[in-house]
Amino acid sequence: GCHQLDHTQLMESPEGRQIGGRRQTVTVLMSDLRGFSDLSDSRDPEEMVRILNRYLEAMTQVIEQYDGVIDEFIGDAILTVFGIPEEQADDPARAVACALAMQQTLADLNREFVADGLPPLEMGIGINTGPVVVGNLGSEARTKYGIVGAVVNVASRIESNTVGGQVLVGESTHARVNERIEALPPMTVMMKGLKRPLVCYPVTAIGPPYSVRFAPKTPDLL
């Protein structure tokens, strides 16, 4: 089944039309391609759109497999939420498993790209867990079921610190999954506008029932 939110269903139910919201805890997964915009300057636009669509298609399949809900595509970035419409106890673990599976799928896709004479893609993923307000956002003309909260910005900031092939999780997600994952020592990032530094853990594997492992090839140290 497709886990993209069915907007028509939401809009037609009586509670769907109300603009009201509710507060709940979600895990946000933000993924983004590294260097894709530089690449698109130098190559044929139709080819770039084809590459991007193959990538988005493959990632969407993985996200649906792990019951994530795609909130939006922003160019080559994907904002995915675990925990809407309903929170599940395993949201954080499913998000981490999904991220590792996305990196694995991209590695497979890159083999196809290279075989087709196309450039391989690199993706960074940031994950964070926290409270958001969920509801219908927008105006009479255009309404979207979405989420609002600092957790989204923090996930995006965590993601901006990744290198290609990395899955970085914030402290709040890490606290909920640390029994089940393998991670490298945490890194601390000072970012302007934040009162305290971000602490992120590079995750390389998650145990059963997901059992997904993805260790990025580290660049050879010269």
C-alpha positions as CSV (number, residue, x, y, z in Angstrom):
1,G,0.0,0.0,0.0
2,C,1.0,3.6,-0.5
3,H,1.7,5.5,2.6
4,Q,1.8,9.0,1.1
5,L,-1.0,10.7,3.0
6,D,-4.3,10.5,1.2
7,H,-5.2,14.2,1.1
8,T,-8.7,13.7,-0.3
9,Q,-9.7,11.3,2.4
10,L,-8.3,13.7,5.1
11,M,-10.1,16.7,3.5
12,E,-13.4,15.0,3.2
13,S,-13.7,13.7,6.7
14,P,-15.4,16.3,8.9
15,E,-12.4,16.6,11.2
16,G,-10.1,16.9,8.2
17,R,-11.7,20.2,7.1
18,Q,-11.0,21.9,10.4
19,I,-7.7,23.7,10.4
20,G,-7.1,22.6,14.1
21,G,-4.0,20.8,15.0
22,R,-2.7,18.5,17.6
23,R,0.7,18.0,19.3
24,Q,2.5,14.7,19.1
25,T,6.1,13.3,19.0
26,V,7.4,12.4,15.6
27,T,10.8,11.4,14.1
28,V,11.8,13.5,11.2
29,L,14.2,12.1,8.5
30,M,15.7,14.7,6.1
31,S,17.7,13.4,3.2
32,D,19.6,15.5,0.6
33,L,21.9,14.9,-2.3
34,R,25.4,16.2,-2.1
35,G,26.6,18.3,-5.0
36,F,23.6,17.7,-7.1
37,S,23.1,21.4,-8.1
38,D,26.7,21.7,-9.2
39,L,26.2,18.6,-11.3
40,S,23.0,19.9,-12.9
41,D,24.8,23.0,-14.1
42,S,27.1,21.0,-16.3
43,R,24.7,18.4,-17.7
44,D,21.7,18.2,-19.9
45,P,18.5,19.2,-18.0
46,E,16.4,16.3,-19.3
47,E,19.1,13.9,-18.2
48,M,19.2,15.5,-14.7
49,V,15.4,15.2,-14.3
50,R,15.6,11.6,-15.3
51,I,18.4,10.9,-12.8
52,L,16.5,12.8,-10.1
53,N,13.2,11.0,-10.8
54,R,14.9,7.5,-10.7
55,Y,16.4,8.5,-7.4
56,L,13.2,9.9,-5.9
57,E,11.3,6.8,-7.1
58,A,13.8,4.4,-5.5
59,M,13.8,6.4,-2.2
60,T,10.0,6.6,-2.1
61,Q,9.8,2.8,-2.3
62,V,12.1,2.4,0.6
63,I,10.3,5.0,2.7
64,E,6.9,3.3,2.0
65,Q,8.4,-0.1,3.1
66,Y,9.2,1.4,6.5
67,D,5.9,3.2,6.8
68,G,7.3,6.7,6.6
69,V,5.2,9.5,5.3
70,I,6.8,11.9,2.8
71,D,5.9,15.4,3.8
72,E,7.5,17.0,0.8
73,F,10.1,16.9,-1.9
74,I,12.2,20.1,-1.9
75,G,14.3,19.8,-5.1
76,D,16.6,16.8,-4.3
77,A,15.8,16.9,-0.6
78,I,13.1,14.6,0.9
79,L,11.4,15.4,4.2
80,T,9.9,12.2,5.7
81,V,8.0,11.9,9.0
82,F,7.5,8.8,11.1
83,G,4.6,9.1,13.6
84,I,1.8,10.6,11.5
85,P,-1.0,10.2,11.4
86,E,-0.5,8.1,14.6
87,E,2.5,7.7,16.8
88,Q,4.1,4.2,17.0
89,A,6.5,3.1,19.6
90,D,9.0,2.1,17.0
91,D,9.0,5.4,15.0
92,P,12.6,6.3,15.8
93,A,14.0,2.8,15.1
94,R,12.0,2.6,11.8
95,A,13.4,5.9,10.8
96,V,17.0,4.8,11.4
97,A,16.4,1.5,9.6
98,C,14.8,3.4,6.7
99,A,17.8,5.8,6.5
100,L,20.3,2.9,6.4
101,A,18.2,1.1,3.8
102,M,18.0,4.3,1.7
103,Q,21.8,4.5,1.7
104,Q,22.0,0.9,0.7
105,T,19.5,1.4,-2.1
106,L,21.4,4.4,-3.4
107,A,24.6,2.4,-3.5
108,D,22.8,-0.2,-5.7
109,L,21.3,2.6,-7.9
110,N,24.7,4.1,-8.3
111,R,26.0,0.9,-9.8
112,E,23.2,1.2,-12.4
113,F,24.0,4.9,-13.0
114,V,27.7,4.2,-13.5
115,A,26.9,1.3,-15.9
116,D,24.7,3.8,-17.9
117,G,27.6,6.3,-18.0
118,L,25.9,8.6,-15.4
119,P,27.5,10.2,-12.4
120,P,27.0,8.4,-9.0
121,L,25.0,10.3,-6.4
122,E,25.8,11.0,-2.8
123,M,23.2,11.4,-0.1
124,G,23.4,12.7,3.5
125,I,20.6,11.9,6.0
126,G,19.8,13.7,9.3
127,I,17.3,12.3,11.8
128,N,15.7,13.9,14.9
129,T,12.8,13.1,17.3
130,G,10.7,15.6,19.1
131,P,7.3,17.3,19.5
132,V,5.5,18.9,16.6
133,V,2.1,20.3,15.9
134,V,0.3,18.3,13.2
135,G,-2.6,19.8,11.2
136,N,-3.9,21.3,8.0
137,L,-1.8,24.2,7.1
138,G,-2.6,26.8,4.5
139,S,-5.4,28.9,3.1
140,E,-8.9,28.3,1.7
141,A,-7.3,27.8,-1.7
142,R,-4.5,25.4,-0.9
143,T,-4.3,23.3,2.3
144,K,-1.7,20.8,3.1
145,Y,-1.5,18.3,6.0
146,G,1.8,19.1,7.6
147,I,4.0,19.4,10.7
148,V,5.4,22.5,12.4
149,G,8.1,22.4,15.0
150,A,11.8,23.0,15.8
151,V,12.5,19.3,15.3
152,V,12.2,19.8,11.5
153,N,14.8,22.6,11.5
154,V,17.1,20.6,13.8
155,A,16.9,17.5,11.5
156,S,17.7,19.7,8.6
157,R,20.7,21.2,10.4
158,I,21.9,17.7,11.4
159,E,21.6,16.7,7.8
160,S,23.6,19.7,6.6
161,N,26.6,18.3,8.6
162,T,26.6,14.9,6.9
163,V,29.1,13.8,4.4
164,G,27.9,11.6,1.5
165,G,26.8,8.1,2.7
166,Q,26.3,9.2,6.3
167,V,23.3,8.8,8.6
168,L,23.5,11.2,11.5
169,V,21.0,11.1,14.3
170,G,20.4,13.7,17.0
171,E,20.5,13.1,20.7
172,S,16.8,12.6,21.2
173,T,16.6,9.9,18.5
174,H,19.8,8.3,19.7
175,A,18.5,8.1,23.3
176,R,15.5,6.1,22.0
177,V,17.4,3.6,19.8
178,N,20.9,3.4,21.3
179,E,20.4,-0.2,22.6
180,R,19.7,-1.4,19.1
181,I,22.2,0.5,17.0
182,E,25.9,0.6,16.2
183,A,27.3,4.1,15.9
184,L,30.6,5.9,15.7
185,P,31.6,8.4,18.5
186,P,29.3,11.4,18.6
187,M,30.3,14.7,16.9
188,T,29.5,18.1,18.3
189,V,28.5,20.9,16.0
190,M,28.2,24.6,17.1
191,M,25.6,26.3,15.0
192,K,24.5,29.9,15.1
193,G,21.1,30.5,16.6
194,L,21.3,27.4,18.8
195,K,21.8,27.8,22.6
196,R,23.8,24.7,22.9
197,P,25.7,22.6,20.4
198,L,24.1,19.8,18.4
199,V,25.3,16.4,19.2
200,C,25.0,13.9,16.4
201,Y,25.8,10.2,16.1
202,P,26.9,8.6,12.8
203,V,24.9,5.3,12.7
204,T,26.2,2.4,10.8
205,A,23.8,-0.4,11.7
206,I,20.5,-1.3,13.5
207,G,19.7,-4.7,15.0
208,P,16.6,-6.9,14.7
209,P,13.9,-6.9,13.6
210,Y,15.3,-4.6,10.9
211,S,18.9,-5.7,10.8
212,V,20.2,-3.1,8.3
213,R,23.8,-2.2,8.0
214,F,25.4,0.5,5.9
215,A,28.9,1.7,6.6
216,P,29.9,4.4,4.1
217,K,33.3,3.8,2.5
218,T,35.5,6.4,4.2
219,P,37.7,8.4,1.8
220,D,41.1,6.8,1.8
221,L,43.3,8.9,4.1
222,L,46.2,10.1,2.1
